[in-house]
Amino acid sequence: MNLFIIIQARMTSTRLPGKVMLPLGDKPALEIMLERLNKFKKNIIIATTDDGTEKPIVNLCKKLGIKY
């Protein structure tokens, strides 16, 4: 049985736009979360929008080798 971790991430929050890419120290919040889940890396999928605002999220996923 394969289990997957699906993380919802978008850039268009109304209260805090771009919050998943805001820096926590020297890295974006999403990157820190993904590092903490590193042992499950092959089972992580980032669910994001396709409205054109998701490019920073997609670029991070490509850099880290995470499915989106």
C-alpha positions in Angstrom: 0.0 0.0 0.0 1.3 3.4 -1.0 0.5 6.4 1.2 1.1 10.0 0.1 1.4 13.3 1.9 -0.4 16.0 0.1 0.5 19.6 1.1 -1.7 22.4 -0.1 0.3 25.5 -1.0 -0.8 28.6 -2.9 0.4 32.2 -3.3 -3.0 33.9 -3.2 -4.0 33.9 0.4 -6.2 36.9 1.1 -4.9 37.5 4.7 -1.2 36.8 4.0 -0.4 36.4 0.3 2.6 34.3 -0.4 2.9 32.9 3.1 4.3 29.5 2.1 7.2 31.3 0.5 7.9 33.8 3.3 11.3 33.3 4.9 11.8 31.6 8.2 15.4 32.3 8.8 17.1 31.8 5.5 14.6 29.5 3.8 11.0 29.7 2.7 8.5 28.2 5.1 7.5 25.5 2.6 11.1 24.4 2.2 11.6 24.0 5.9 8.4 21.9 6.1 9.7 19.7 3.2 13.1 19.3 4.9 11.4 18.1 8.1 9.5 15.5 6.0 12.6 14.5 4.0 12.4 10.8 4.8 9.0 10.8 3.1 10.2 12.8 0.1 9.1 10.3 -2.5 5.6 10.3 -1.1 5.0 14.0 -1.0 2.9 15.9 -3.5 2.4 19.7 -3.4 -1.1 20.6 -4.4 -1.2 24.1 -5.8 -3.1 26.3 -8.2 -2.6 26.8 -12.0 -3.5 30.4 -12.1 0.0 31.7 -12.9 0.8 32.7 -9.3 2.3 29.3 -8.3 5.6 29.7 -10.2 7.7 30.2 -7.0 6.2 27.0 -5.5 6.8 25.0 -8.7 10.4 26.3 -8.9 11.0 25.2 -5.3 9.5 21.8 -6.0 11.7 21.4 -9.0 14.8 22.4 -7.0 14.0 19.9 -4.2 12.8 17.1 -6.5 9.2 17.2 -5.0 6.2 16.2 -7.1 3.6 18.9 -7.6 
